[in-house]
């Protein structure tokens, strides 16, 4: 190790001090590379934060969509149950239910809403 240090010192002083110029330029290059590395890492951290925020928003949106789909599923189940009951009433010959079912089918065919004001 001492031999390497002595050889390095000898090279610095040889050739009229050209070794010092090389050492200073190498140090400046290392300093520049260090600063660029830190800047790049900061940029990556910023991008990672933005990505995390976007993923969190997407997750919240997906949760909202899942809740809406679950709600729609429950409504469809209720409608299916209601139509089944109405169909059973029609099979038993209940004229009032038959009229309601016919009205629903007419409204569905016309594309108008079923809710009356």
QUIKAGI-V528342 format. One record per backbone hydrogen bond with DSSP energy under -1.0 kcal/mol. NH is the residue of the N-H (numbers start at 0). CO is the residue of the C=O. E is the energy in kcal/mol with one decimal. If there is no record, write none. Layout:
NH/CO/E
NH/CO/E
//
This chain:
4/0/-2.2
5/1/-2.6
6/2/-2.2
7/3/-2.5
8/4/-2.4
9/5/-2.5
10/6/-2.1
11/7/-1.8
12/8/-1.6
13/9/-1.1
17/14/-1.1
20/16/-1.2
21/17/-2.1
22/18/-2.5
23/19/-2.9
24/20/-2.7
25/21/-2.4
26/22/-2.4
27/23/-2.6
28/24/-2.3
29/25/-2.4
30/26/-2.5
31/27/-2.5
32/28/-2.6
33/29/-2.4
34/30/-2.3
35/31/-2.4
36/32/-2.2
37/33/-2.3
38/34/-2.4
39/35/-2.5
40/36/-2.4
41/37/-2.3
42/38/-2.2
43/39/-2.3
44/40/-2.4
45/41/-2.2
46/42/-2.4
47/43/-2.5
48/44/-2.2
49/45/-2.2
50/46/-2.5
51/47/-2.5
52/48/-2.3
53/49/-2.3
54/50/-2.6
55/51/-2.2
56/52/-2.4
57/53/-2.5
58/54/-2.3
59/55/-2.3
60/56/-2.5
61/57/-2.7
62/58/-2.2
63/59/-2.3
64/60/-2.6
65/61/-2.4
66/62/-2.3
67/63/-2.4
68/64/-2.7
69/65/-2.3
70/66/-2.3
71/67/-2.6
72/68/-2.3
73/69/-2.3
74/70/-2.3
75/71/-2.7
76/72/-2.4
77/73/-2.4
78/74/-2.8
79/75/-2.7
80/76/-2.5
81/77/-2.5
82/78/-2.8
83/79/-2.2
84/80/-2.3
85/81/-2.5
86/82/-2.8
87/83/-2.4
88/84/-2.1
89/85/-2.3
90/86/-2.4
91/87/-1.7
93/88/-2.5
97/93/-2.0
98/94/-2.5
99/95/-2.0
100/96/-2.8
101/97/-2.4
102/98/-2.3
103/99/-2.5
104/100/-2.6
105/101/-2.4
106/102/-2.6
107/103/-2.5
108/104/-2.1
109/105/-1.9
110/106/-1.4
111/106/-1.2
//
